[in-house]
Amino acid sequence: MLKLMNPFLEEIKECQKRDRKLVEKLMLINEGKETDFGVDEIGVVRYRGRVCVPDVPELKKMILEEGHRSGLSIHP
């Protein structure tokens, strides 16, 4: 079965690989030393099930702009 991926998740996943803090968390996850953080089935690092957005200003701006533009806006 083909699972479609949200384009933001793909971008987040790629940027997570370059975020120093998330790379450190990933090492702890792989060593079994981190329980609050994990990696989901598509390879996205999450904290207690929530997506960890890497510290990339352009990505954060893109996500916020989409949230405001969406019909399911974060601010009606």
N, CA and C of each residue as an Amber inpcrd file, in Angstrom:
protein
   228
   0.8360000  -1.1810000   0.0000000   0.0000000   0.0000000   0.0000000
   0.8780000   1.2400000   0.0000000   0.5990000   2.1760000  -0.8820000
   1.3500000   3.4110000  -0.9970000   0.7980000   4.4190000  -0.0120000
   1.6810000   4.9830000   0.8000000   1.2600000   5.9940000   1.7620000
   1.7880000   7.3460000   1.3030000   0.8790000   8.2960000   1.1240000
   1.2810000   9.6290000   0.7020000   1.8630000  10.3840000   1.8960000
   2.9430000  11.1420000   1.6320000   3.5830000  11.8890000   2.6970000
   3.3160000  13.3810000   2.5260000   3.0030000  14.0320000   3.6060000
   2.8420000  15.4630000   3.6220000   4.1560000  16.0990000   3.1710000
   4.1190000  17.0430000   2.2150000   5.3660000  17.6480000   1.7330000
   6.1520000  18.3440000   2.8410000   5.4640000  18.8610000   3.8520000
   6.1660000  19.4760000   4.9660000   6.9600000  18.4300000   5.7440000
   6.3850000  17.2480000   5.9230000   7.0890000  16.1960000   6.6630000
   8.3630000  15.7750000   5.9400000   8.3120000  15.7150000   4.6330000
   9.5120000  15.3500000   3.8710000  10.5990000  16.4060000   4.0640000
  10.2140000  17.6650000   4.0060000  11.1810000  18.7540000   4.2020000
  11.7020000  18.7500000   5.6390000  10.8170000  18.5490000   6.6020000
  11.2210000  18.4850000   8.0100000  12.1990000  17.3330000   8.2210000
  11.8840000  16.1900000   7.6520000  12.7350000  15.0050000   7.7880000
  14.1540000  15.2910000   7.2750000  14.2540000  15.9340000   6.1210000
  15.5650000  16.2410000   5.5550000  16.3160000  17.2700000   6.4000000
  15.6110000  18.2740000   6.8950000  16.2490000  19.3060000   7.7170000
  16.6520000  18.7720000   9.0940000  15.9030000  17.7790000   9.6030000
  16.2580000  17.1790000  10.8920000  17.6630000  16.5710000  10.8490000
  18.0550000  16.0830000   9.6960000  19.3690000  15.4440000   9.5510000
  20.5120000  16.4410000   9.6980000  20.1970000  17.7470000   9.6030000
  21.2300000  18.7770000   9.6990000  21.1300000  19.5900000  10.9860000
  20.1380000  19.2810000  11.8260000  19.9670000  19.9950000  13.0930000
  20.7910000  19.2760000  14.1670000  21.7960000  19.9620000  14.6890000
  22.7390000  19.3480000  15.6310000  22.0340000  18.7340000  16.8460000
  21.0850000  19.4610000  17.4330000  20.4040000  18.9510000  18.6230000
  19.5810000  17.6920000  18.3120000  18.9240000  17.6830000  17.1600000
  18.1190000  16.5100000  16.8100000  19.0030000  15.3210000  16.4390000
  20.1610000  15.5850000  15.8460000  21.1010000  14.5010000  15.5430000
  21.5950000  13.8700000  16.8480000  21.8590000  14.7150000  17.8600000
  22.2620000  14.1920000  19.1710000  21.1480000  13.3420000  19.7800000
  19.9070000  13.8130000  19.6640000  18.7680000  13.0350000  20.1850000
  18.6430000  11.7010000  19.4490000  18.8590000  11.7320000  18.1410000
  18.7790000  10.5140000  17.3480000  19.8010000   9.4850000  17.8100000
  20.9980000   9.9460000  18.1500000  22.0230000   9.0200000  18.6620000
  21.5630000   8.4050000  19.9790000  20.9590000   9.2020000  20.8530000
  20.4610000   8.6800000  22.1290000  19.3120000   7.6960000  21.9120000
  18.4530000   7.9890000  20.9370000  17.3520000   7.0730000  20.6010000
  17.9280000   5.7300000  20.1650000  18.9140000   5.7810000  19.2730000
  19.5150000   4.5500000  18.7490000  20.2330000   3.7530000  19.8240000
  20.7400000   4.4410000  20.8600000  21.4130000   3.7640000  21.9680000
  20.4280000   3.2770000  23.0280000  19.1430000   3.6060000  22.8600000
  18.1290000   3.2040000  23.8260000  18.1360000   4.0480000  25.0850000
  18.7640000   5.2280000  25.0230000  18.8860000   6.0880000  26.1950000
  17.8470000   7.2050000  26.2270000  16.9850000   7.2500000  25.2470000
  15.9660000   8.3060000  25.1630000  14.6090000   7.6710000  24.9730000
  13.6640000   8.0210000  25.8650000  12.3390000   7.4190000  25.7670000
  11.2700000   8.4130000  25.3070000  11.4680000   9.7030000  25.5370000
  10.4680000  10.6870000  25.1190000  10.5400000  10.9740000  23.6230000
  11.7100000  10.8060000  23.0430000  11.8990000  11.0260000  21.6120000
  11.8830000   9.6860000  20.8980000  11.4660000   9.7020000  19.6430000
  11.4630000   8.4810000  18.8400000  11.4640000   8.8380000  17.3680000
  11.5550000   7.8200000  16.5440000  11.5220000   7.9920000  15.0940000
  10.3260000   7.2020000  14.5830000   9.4740000   7.8590000  13.7910000
   8.2800000   7.1780000  13.2920000   8.5970000   6.2970000  12.0860000
   7.5590000   5.7040000  11.5140000   7.7400000   4.7380000  10.4250000
   8.2910000   5.3490000   9.1410000   8.2100000   6.6740000   8.9980000
   8.7650000   7.3030000   7.7960000  10.0980000   8.0030000   8.0610000
  10.5960000   7.8990000   9.3030000  11.9180000   8.4350000   9.6280000
  11.9310000   9.8330000  10.2060000  10.7710000  10.3350000  10.6570000
  10.6900000  11.6680000  11.2460000  10.8780000  11.5650000  12.7560000
  11.7810000  12.4180000  13.2980000  12.0090000  12.4430000  14.7420000
  10.8250000  13.1530000  15.4040000  10.3090000  12.5190000  16.4570000
   9.1570000  13.0640000  17.1790000   9.4350000  13.0760000  18.6750000
   8.7950000  14.0150000  19.3530000   8.8460000  14.0970000  20.8090000
   7.4490000  13.7970000  21.3170000   7.3150000  12.6830000  22.0120000
   6.0110000  12.2360000  22.5290000   4.9360000  12.2780000  21.4390000
   5.3150000  11.8530000  20.2330000   4.3830000  11.7690000  19.1230000
   4.2670000  13.0340000  18.2850000   4.8590000  14.1180000  18.7510000
   4.7810000  15.3840000  18.0180000   6.0310000  15.5840000  17.1780000
   5.8450000  16.0910000  15.9760000   6.9600000  16.3090000  15.0570000
   7.9120000  17.3490000  15.6300000   9.2040000  17.0530000  15.6010000
  10.2410000  17.9980000  16.0190000  10.6460000  18.8330000  14.8090000
  10.3000000  20.1050000  14.8290000  10.6560000  20.9960000  13.7320000
  12.0780000  21.4800000  13.9760000  12.9690000  21.2110000  13.0220000
  14.3630000  21.6130000  13.2050000  14.5170000  23.1320000  13.1920000
  15.6410000  23.5950000  13.7310000  15.9130000  25.0200000  13.8380000
  16.4080000  25.5670000  12.5030000  15.4810000  25.6780000  11.5670000
  15.7540000  26.2160000  10.2300000  14.7300000  27.3310000  10.0040000
  15.1730000  28.5940000  10.0850000  14.2210000  29.7100000   9.9970000
  13.3140000  29.6710000   8.7710000  13.8370000  29.3180000   7.6120000
  13.0250000  29.2960000   6.3990000  11.9150000  28.2530000   6.5040000
  12.2290000  27.1040000   7.0830000  11.2470000  26.0350000   7.2460000
  10.1580000  26.4570000   8.2310000  10.5640000  27.0380000   9.3410000
   9.5920000  27.5060000  10.3350000   8.6540000  28.5420000   9.7260000
   9.2160000  29.4670000   8.9620000   8.4040000  30.5050000   8.3160000
   7.4110000  29.8800000   7.3420000   7.8710000  28.9080000   6.5670000
   7.0130000  28.2420000   5.5930000   5.8410000  27.5400000   6.2910000
   6.1100000  26.8820000   7.3940000   5.0660000  26.1730000   8.1410000
   4.0570000  27.1600000   8.7270000   4.5450000  28.2460000   9.3140000
   3.6440000  29.2460000   9.8890000   2.7830000  29.9110000   8.8190000
   3.3880000  30.2360000   7.6780000   2.6180000  30.8430000   6.5940000
   1.5280000  29.9050000   6.0940000   1.8320000  28.6370000   5.9630000
   0.8360000  27.6650000   5.5160000  -0.2740000  27.5390000   6.5540000
   0.0750000  27.5610000   7.8230000  -0.9260000  27.4840000   8.8790000
  -1.8900000  28.6570000   8.8550000  -1.3750000  29.8210000   8.5570000
  -2.2360000  31.0060000   8.4920000  -3.0650000  31.0520000   7.2100000
  -2.5500000  30.4800000   6.1480000  -3.2180000  30.5040000   4.8460000
  -4.2770000  29.4030000   4.7220000  -4.1420000  28.3680000   5.4720000
  -4.9950000  27.1900000   5.3560000  -6.4460000  27.4760000   5.7550000
  -7.3650000  26.7110000   5.1680000  -8.7650000  26.7810000   5.5530000
  -8.9860000  26.3040000   6.9800000  -8.0710000  25.4860000   7.4620000
  -8.1100000  25.0180000   8.8490000  -7.0920000  25.8250000   9.6450000
  -7.1990000  27.1100000   9.5340000  -6.2000000  28.0480000  10.0630000
  -5.9430000  27.8630000  11.5460000  -4.6960000  28.1460000  11.9230000
  -4.3680000  28.1270000  13.3490000  -4.9120000  29.3660000  14.0360000
  -5.2170000  30.4120000  13.2140000  -5.8460000  31.6440000  13.7220000
  -7.0170000  31.9780000  12.8040000  -8.2480000  31.7200000  13.2630000
  -9.4050000  31.9940000  12.3930000  -9.5830000  33.4890000  12.1180000
